[in-house]
Each structure stands twice: as C-alpha cells, then as structure tokens.
Amino acid sequence: MKILAIGDIFGRVGRDMAFSVLERIKGSYDLIIANAENAMHGRGLSKSTYDELLSAGIDGFTMGNHTWGCRDIENILKYNDNIVRPANFEGDVPGSGSMLLTAKNGVKVGVINLIGRTYMNPVASPFEAADTEIKKLKSHTDIILVDFHAEATSEKMALGYYLDGRVSAVFGTHTHVQTADNKILTKGTGYITDLGMTGPAVSVLGAEKNSIINRFLNGMPQKFIVANGSGQFCAAAFDIDDRTGKTVTTERIYKEI
C-alpha cells in the first residue's frame, strides 16, 4: 500500500499548497496523513481549517507543540477519531496519542504521534510512550506510522533506530526543513528525519523573512507575521507491504509553486 505523509502545513499558503498538489496526486495513495499543528495562521488548528483540509483529501492528522494554539482543538480531538496529539503529553489532556485509520484499500493503519524532549517543553519519555502505543495498536494492525515532532535530529534518529522493525515508518516534523536522509532502516522501517514544511517558500520557517532578520539584527521582539507568496509542498511517500508491515520503498517529495 502507498502512504503519503505531509510535513507541517503552515497557514493559508500551506493549505492552498495542500489543495493544489493533492488534487493531482491523491488518487495515487491509499492513505494521506499530515501534521496540522500550524495550519491555522501558523499556530494551532481551528474547526474550519480542519474541515478544509479534510476536503483536500487528507485522511488523518497529527499535531505537536502548538496543539493547544486554538481553542477549537479540544472539541476536534473529542469528537473526531482521525486526529491525534502527542502521546507523551503529561497530565489529563484531551485526545489520544494514537489512532487506527482505514486506508482506501481496506487495510487498517495505526498512527502514533510523539513529541521530543530535547530543546522542547518538559514531557514524558517519547520512547516509553511509543512502547505503550505500539502495544495498543499491534492487536489491530502490523502497519504503524510514527510522527515524531522534535527539534533535535539526534533524538529523531535515536527513536527511528529504537523502533526499527517494530513500526512501518518513522518520520520527523517540527523543524520545517526537509532532510535528505529518507531510507529504509535495517529491519524494514522507513525513515526520514524531517518531512519539511508545506507553506510559504520565501520565508523563515513560514514567517515573513524581514521580521525574523530584524530580530536577529537587533534582538528586539518582533511581531510574528505569516509569510505570503509562493508556496512549497513537502512530504514523503512510503510503499508498505500489507503482509509484513515493512517499508519497501520510500521517496521524498518537494514541490514549489
């Protein structure tokens, strides 16, 4: 089966890019998932934005450190079973850290969302949370995807090797820069350190470039402005064997319009 994982959708430009590209390619995939924690004006996910991305052809959504950026998210997580927030958030928070989706070919696919601890706010161990969520999903499917929303490449790589052979694919999100290390690990797990950002191409991680440049020049606080203009679409495709749950091929996708 063919699965498409889309990197952080950022603001209006990112949503437009998702519509534009998926209109042409969504028929080639059995399942499409996307990280949507920046989809609403660069921070959070509103109900209208969630509905909009569903209509673009996205089947499931993962989140990250901006999960709580919009008040709508509590109800989105409560009433929908195709969206997850990081499983290793601590405390009694809304939503689930894993989900079970049905692909277009009828195969069940598990999706786990985790968040890193290095250079991030304090959370529980993503490694231990992964163990817990995998146990939940294994009784339903051998095809499991993991979105690891983390800052440090070393932490992402370590989790990839830790889960090699136990899940079908591990892909990183959060840094908004696509890495060139997509591969299949020794025991059959597809891997890429970061999917990249689907959003404004001429920007600093999605933000208007001059405001960020000025902040580096003078150290003064700057208003966060979502960039406009041309867009980019970042994703990775994983061809997974339905019987074994192993990744057969993986491909980076980058398109700029």
Sine and cosine of phi, psi and omega as CSV:
sin_phi,cos_phi,sin_psi,cos_psi,sin_omega,cos_omega
0.00,0.00,0.47,-0.88,-0.04,-1.00
-0.95,-0.33,0.80,-0.60,-0.04,-1.00
-0.84,-0.54,0.68,-0.74,0.04,-1.00
-0.91,-0.41,0.80,-0.60,0.07,-1.00
-0.91,-0.41,0.87,-0.50,-0.08,-1.00
-0.99,-0.17,0.73,-0.69,0.02,-1.00
-0.95,0.31,0.30,-0.95,-0.11,-0.99
-0.52,0.85,0.93,-0.37,0.06,-1.00
-0.98,0.18,0.85,-0.53,-0.18,-0.98
-0.88,-0.47,0.95,-0.31,0.15,-0.99
0.90,0.43,-0.24,-0.97,-0.04,-1.00
-0.87,0.49,-0.68,0.73,-0.01,-1.00
-0.89,0.46,-0.66,0.75,0.03,-1.00
-0.89,0.45,-0.65,0.76,0.02,-1.00
-0.92,0.40,-0.66,0.75,0.04,-1.00
-0.89,0.46,-0.64,0.77,0.02,-1.00
-0.91,0.42,-0.65,0.76,0.02,-1.00
-0.87,0.49,-0.71,0.70,0.04,-1.00
-0.87,0.49,-0.76,0.65,-0.10,-0.99
-0.88,0.47,-0.74,0.68,-0.06,-1.00
-0.97,0.24,-0.69,0.72,-0.05,-1.00
-0.91,0.41,-0.49,0.87,0.05,-1.00
-0.83,0.56,-0.53,0.85,-0.05,-1.00
-1.00,-0.03,-0.48,0.88,-0.17,-0.99
-0.88,-0.47,-0.18,0.98,-0.14,-0.99
-0.89,0.46,-0.43,0.90,0.03,-1.00
-0.93,0.37,-0.22,0.98,-0.02,-1.00
-1.00,0.04,-0.08,1.00,-0.12,-0.99
-0.84,-0.54,0.57,-0.82,0.05,-1.00
-0.99,0.13,-0.40,0.92,-0.02,-1.00
-0.43,-0.90,0.68,-0.74,0.03,-1.00
-0.79,-0.62,0.81,-0.58,0.07,-1.00
-0.81,-0.58,0.37,-0.93,-0.05,-1.00
-0.52,-0.85,0.53,-0.85,0.15,-0.99
-0.99,0.11,0.82,-0.57,-0.15,-0.99
-0.85,-0.52,0.32,0.95,-0.09,-1.00
-0.94,0.33,-0.26,0.96,0.02,-1.00
-0.92,-0.39,0.21,0.98,-0.20,-0.98
-0.93,0.37,-0.50,0.87,-0.02,-1.00
-0.99,-0.13,0.98,-0.21,0.06,-1.00
0.80,0.60,0.49,0.87,0.05,-1.00
1.00,0.08,0.02,1.00,-0.01,-1.00
-0.38,-0.92,0.93,-0.36,0.07,-1.00
1.00,-0.03,0.01,-1.00,-0.05,-1.00
-0.66,-0.75,0.88,-0.47,0.05,-1.00
-1.00,-0.02,0.23,-0.97,0.02,-1.00
-0.90,0.44,-0.67,0.74,-0.01,-1.00
-0.91,0.41,-0.59,0.81,0.03,-1.00
-0.94,0.35,-0.65,0.76,0.07,-1.00
-0.86,0.52,-0.74,0.67,0.01,-1.00
-0.89,0.46,-0.63,0.78,0.00,-1.00
-0.89,0.46,-0.70,0.71,-0.02,-1.00
-0.94,0.34,-0.53,0.85,0.11,-0.99
-0.87,0.49,-0.69,0.73,-0.03,-1.00
-0.93,0.37,-0.33,0.94,0.05,-1.00
-0.97,0.25,-0.27,0.96,0.01,-1.00
0.92,-0.39,0.17,0.99,0.03,-1.00
-0.99,0.11,0.75,-0.66,-0.09,-1.00
-1.00,-0.02,-0.51,0.86,-0.07,-1.00
-0.49,-0.87,0.40,-0.91,-0.11,-0.99
-0.75,-0.66,0.60,-0.80,0.14,-0.99
-0.89,-0.45,0.28,-0.96,-0.05,-1.00
-0.79,-0.61,-0.38,-0.92,-0.06,-1.00
-0.12,-0.99,-0.58,-0.82,-0.09,-1.00
-0.94,0.34,-0.30,0.95,0.07,-1.00
-0.98,-0.18,0.40,0.92,-0.01,-1.00
-0.79,0.62,-0.69,0.73,-0.12,-0.99
-1.00,-0.06,0.36,0.93,-0.05,-1.00
-0.94,0.34,-0.31,0.95,0.04,-1.00
-0.73,-0.68,0.69,-0.73,-0.08,-1.00
-0.90,0.44,-0.39,0.92,-0.01,-1.00
-0.88,0.47,-0.39,0.92,-0.20,-0.98
-0.89,0.46,-0.52,0.85,-0.02,-1.00
-0.87,0.49,-0.71,0.71,0.01,-1.00
-0.96,0.28,-0.56,0.83,0.06,-1.00
-0.87,0.49,-0.72,0.70,0.01,-1.00
-0.92,0.38,-0.57,0.82,-0.07,-1.00
-0.95,0.30,-0.63,0.78,-0.17,-0.99
-0.96,-0.29,0.05,1.00,-0.02,-1.00
-0.76,-0.65,0.66,-0.75,-0.05,-1.00
-0.97,-0.25,0.28,0.96,0.00,-1.00
-0.90,-0.43,0.41,0.91,0.03,-1.00
-0.61,-0.79,0.66,-0.75,0.01,-1.00
-0.76,-0.65,0.44,-0.90,0.15,-0.99
-0.91,-0.42,0.23,-0.97,-0.05,-1.00
-0.79,0.61,0.76,-0.65,-0.05,-1.00
-0.93,0.37,-0.40,0.92,-0.07,-1.00
-0.99,-0.13,0.27,0.96,0.25,-0.97
-0.87,0.49,0.66,-0.75,-0.02,-1.00
-1.00,-0.07,0.41,-0.91,0.03,-1.00
1.00,0.03,0.01,-1.00,-0.03,-1.00
-1.00,0.03,1.00,0.02,-0.05,-1.00
-0.91,-0.42,0.42,-0.91,-0.03,-1.00
-0.90,0.43,0.39,-0.92,0.13,-0.99
1.00,0.03,-0.02,-1.00,-0.03,-1.00
-0.82,-0.57,0.39,-0.92,0.01,-1.00
-1.00,-0.08,-0.07,1.00,0.06,-1.00
-0.53,-0.85,0.34,-0.94,0.00,-1.00
-0.50,-0.87,0.30,-0.96,0.03,-1.00
-0.87,-0.50,0.88,-0.47,0.00,-1.00
-0.94,-0.35,0.42,-0.91,0.08,-1.00
-0.95,-0.32,0.88,-0.48,-0.01,-1.00
-0.96,0.29,0.20,-0.98,-0.03,-1.00
-0.88,0.47,-0.42,0.91,0.03,-1.00
-1.00,0.03,0.14,0.99,0.06,-1.00
1.00,0.04,-0.05,1.00,-0.03,-1.00
-0.99,0.13,0.67,-0.75,0.04,-1.00
-0.98,0.18,0.68,-0.73,0.00,-1.00
-0.76,-0.65,0.80,-0.60,0.07,-1.00
-1.00,0.00,0.60,-0.80,0.03,-1.00
-0.76,-0.65,0.78,-0.62,0.02,-1.00
-0.89,-0.45,0.67,-0.74,0.06,-1.00
-0.91,-0.42,0.77,-0.64,0.03,-1.00
-0.74,-0.68,0.36,-0.93,0.06,-1.00
-0.79,-0.62,0.57,-0.82,-0.06,-1.00
-0.98,0.21,0.22,-0.98,0.02,-1.00
-0.94,-0.33,-0.38,0.92,-0.04,-1.00
-0.97,0.25,0.84,-0.54,-0.03,-1.00
0.87,0.49,0.39,0.92,0.01,-1.00
-0.82,-0.57,0.13,-0.99,0.07,-1.00
-0.91,0.41,0.46,-0.89,-0.04,-1.00
-0.86,0.51,0.76,-0.65,0.07,-1.00
-0.59,-0.81,0.14,-0.99,0.07,-1.00
-0.95,0.32,0.18,-0.98,-0.05,-1.00
-0.90,0.44,0.84,-0.55,0.07,-1.00
-0.93,0.38,-0.45,0.90,0.00,-1.00
-0.93,0.36,-0.72,0.70,0.02,-1.00
-0.93,0.37,-0.62,0.78,0.03,-1.00
-0.90,0.44,-0.61,0.79,0.04,-1.00
-0.88,0.48,-0.70,0.71,0.02,-1.00
-0.83,0.55,-0.71,0.71,-0.04,-1.00
-0.90,0.44,-0.72,0.69,-0.06,-1.00
-0.94,0.34,-0.58,0.82,0.04,-1.00
-0.88,0.47,-0.67,0.74,0.03,-1.00
-0.86,0.50,-0.63,0.78,0.01,-1.00
-0.90,0.43,-0.65,0.76,-0.14,-0.99
-1.00,0.09,-0.45,0.89,-0.13,-0.99
-0.88,0.47,-0.44,0.90,0.02,-1.00
-0.96,0.26,-0.19,0.98,-0.03,-1.00
-0.94,-0.34,-0.50,0.87,-0.10,-1.00
-0.33,-0.94,0.42,-0.91,0.12,-0.99
-0.98,-0.19,-0.03,1.00,0.02,-1.00
-0.97,-0.23,0.94,-0.34,-0.06,-1.00
-0.75,-0.66,0.75,-0.66,0.04,-1.00
-0.93,-0.37,0.57,-0.82,0.00,-1.00
-0.79,-0.61,0.86,-0.50,0.16,-0.99
-0.99,-0.14,0.92,-0.39,0.00,-1.00
-0.97,-0.25,0.97,-0.25,-0.07,-1.00
-1.00,0.03,1.00,-0.09,-0.16,-0.99
-0.57,-0.82,0.38,-0.93,-0.04,-1.00
-1.00,0.06,-0.73,0.68,-0.15,-0.99
-1.00,0.08,0.78,-0.63,0.04,-1.00
-0.89,0.45,-0.56,0.83,-0.01,-1.00
-0.90,0.43,-0.63,0.78,0.01,-1.00
-0.92,0.39,-0.63,0.78,0.02,-1.00
-0.91,0.41,-0.72,0.70,0.01,-1.00
-0.88,0.47,-0.68,0.74,-0.01,-1.00
-0.87,0.49,-0.68,0.74,0.02,-1.00
-0.92,0.40,-0.62,0.79,0.03,-1.00
-0.84,0.54,-0.74,0.67,0.02,-1.00
-0.93,0.36,-0.56,0.83,0.02,-1.00
-0.89,0.46,-0.58,0.82,-0.05,-1.00
-0.99,-0.13,0.00,1.00,-0.04,-1.00
-0.82,0.57,0.81,-0.59,-0.01,-1.00
1.00,0.04,-0.20,0.98,-0.01,-1.00
-0.97,-0.24,-0.36,0.93,0.06,-1.00
-0.74,-0.68,0.24,-0.97,-0.05,-1.00
-0.99,0.16,-0.60,0.80,-0.04,-1.00
-0.41,-0.91,0.57,-0.82,0.12,-0.99
-0.81,-0.58,0.83,-0.56,0.04,-1.00
-0.73,-0.69,0.63,-0.77,-0.01,-1.00
-1.00,-0.02,0.47,-0.88,0.16,-0.99
-0.69,-0.72,0.03,-1.00,0.12,-0.99
0.96,-0.29,-0.66,0.75,-0.10,-1.00
-0.99,0.16,-0.24,0.97,0.08,-1.00
0.94,0.35,0.14,0.99,0.04,-1.00
-0.85,-0.53,0.88,-0.48,-0.05,-1.00
-0.93,0.36,0.74,-0.67,0.03,-1.00
-1.00,-0.09,0.38,-0.93,-0.11,-0.99
-0.97,-0.22,0.48,0.87,-0.11,-0.99
-0.91,-0.41,0.48,0.88,0.05,-1.00
-0.88,0.47,0.71,-0.71,-0.08,-1.00
-0.25,-0.97,0.09,-1.00,0.12,-0.99
-0.93,-0.37,0.85,-0.53,-0.03,-1.00
-0.95,0.31,0.17,-0.99,-0.17,-0.99
-0.80,0.60,-0.63,0.77,-0.09,-1.00
-0.99,-0.15,0.20,0.98,0.15,-0.99
0.97,-0.23,0.17,0.99,0.03,-1.00
-1.00,-0.02,0.80,-0.60,0.10,-1.00
-0.95,0.32,0.57,-0.82,-0.12,-0.99
-0.52,-0.86,0.61,-0.79,0.25,-0.97
-0.50,-0.86,0.69,-0.72,-0.08,-1.00
-0.91,0.42,-0.65,0.76,0.09,-1.00
-0.50,-0.87,0.74,-0.67,0.00,-1.00
-0.94,0.35,-0.44,0.90,-0.09,-1.00
1.00,-0.08,-0.12,-0.99,-0.08,-1.00
-0.92,-0.39,0.68,-0.73,0.17,-0.98
-0.98,-0.19,0.98,-0.20,-0.12,-0.99
-0.02,-1.00,-0.46,-0.89,-0.06,-1.00
-0.90,0.43,0.81,-0.59,-0.03,-1.00
-0.96,0.28,-0.64,0.77,0.01,-1.00
-0.99,-0.12,1.00,0.03,-0.10,-1.00
-0.25,-0.97,0.13,-0.99,0.19,-0.98
-0.95,-0.32,0.99,-0.10,-0.02,-1.00
0.86,0.52,0.48,0.88,0.02,-1.00
0.96,-0.28,-0.32,0.95,-0.01,-1.00
-1.00,0.00,0.47,-0.88,0.05,-1.00
-0.84,0.54,0.80,-0.60,-0.23,-0.97
-0.90,0.43,-0.63,0.78,-0.09,-1.00
-0.92,0.40,-0.59,0.81,0.02,-1.00
-0.91,0.41,-0.58,0.81,0.02,-1.00
-0.96,0.27,-0.64,0.77,0.05,-1.00
-0.86,0.52,-0.71,0.71,0.00,-1.00
-0.88,0.47,-0.60,0.80,0.02,-1.00
-0.90,0.43,-0.63,0.78,0.04,-1.00
-0.95,0.31,-0.51,0.86,-0.02,-1.00
-0.96,0.29,-0.69,0.72,-0.11,-0.99
-0.88,-0.47,-0.10,1.00,0.04,-1.00
0.96,0.29,0.07,1.00,-0.03,-1.00
-0.99,0.10,0.54,-0.84,0.06,-1.00
-0.86,0.50,0.62,-0.78,0.00,-1.00
-0.79,-0.61,0.57,-0.82,0.06,-1.00
-0.93,0.37,0.73,-0.68,0.02,-1.00
-0.96,0.27,0.87,-0.49,-0.02,-1.00
-0.85,-0.52,0.83,-0.56,0.05,-1.00
-0.95,0.31,0.76,-0.65,-0.03,-1.00
-0.96,0.29,0.43,-0.90,0.08,-1.00
-0.90,-0.44,-0.23,-0.97,0.06,-1.00
1.00,-0.06,-0.47,-0.88,-0.07,-1.00
-0.90,0.44,0.40,-0.91,-0.07,-1.00
-0.85,-0.53,0.25,-0.97,0.08,-1.00
-0.75,-0.66,0.49,-0.87,0.01,-1.00
-0.84,-0.54,0.87,-0.48,-0.02,-1.00
-0.86,-0.51,0.74,-0.67,-0.04,-1.00
-0.32,-0.95,0.07,-1.00,0.16,-0.99
-0.65,-0.76,0.63,-0.78,0.03,-1.00
-0.96,-0.27,0.66,-0.75,0.02,-1.00
-0.81,-0.59,0.85,-0.53,0.10,-0.99
-0.99,-0.11,0.91,-0.41,-0.15,-0.99
-0.89,-0.45,0.71,-0.71,0.05,-1.00
-0.95,0.32,0.87,-0.50,-0.04,-1.00
-0.87,0.50,-0.54,0.84,-0.09,-1.00
-0.98,0.19,-0.67,0.75,-0.10,-0.99
-0.99,-0.17,-0.36,0.93,-0.08,-1.00
0.98,0.21,0.13,0.99,-0.01,-1.00
-1.00,0.01,0.51,-0.86,0.09,-1.00
-0.98,0.19,0.75,-0.66,-0.01,-1.00
-1.00,-0.07,-0.71,0.70,0.07,-1.00
-0.61,-0.79,0.41,-0.91,0.09,-1.00
-0.62,-0.78,0.54,-0.84,-0.08,-1.00
-0.61,-0.79,0.72,-0.70,0.15,-0.99
-0.98,0.20,0.60,-0.80,0.04,-1.00
-0.80,-0.60,0.81,-0.59,0.08,-1.00
-0.67,-0.74,0.84,-0.54,0.03,-1.00
-0.75,-0.67,0.66,-0.75,0.03,-1.00
-0.82,-0.57,0.73,-0.68,0.01,-1.00
-0.79,-0.61,0.00,0.00,0.00,0.00
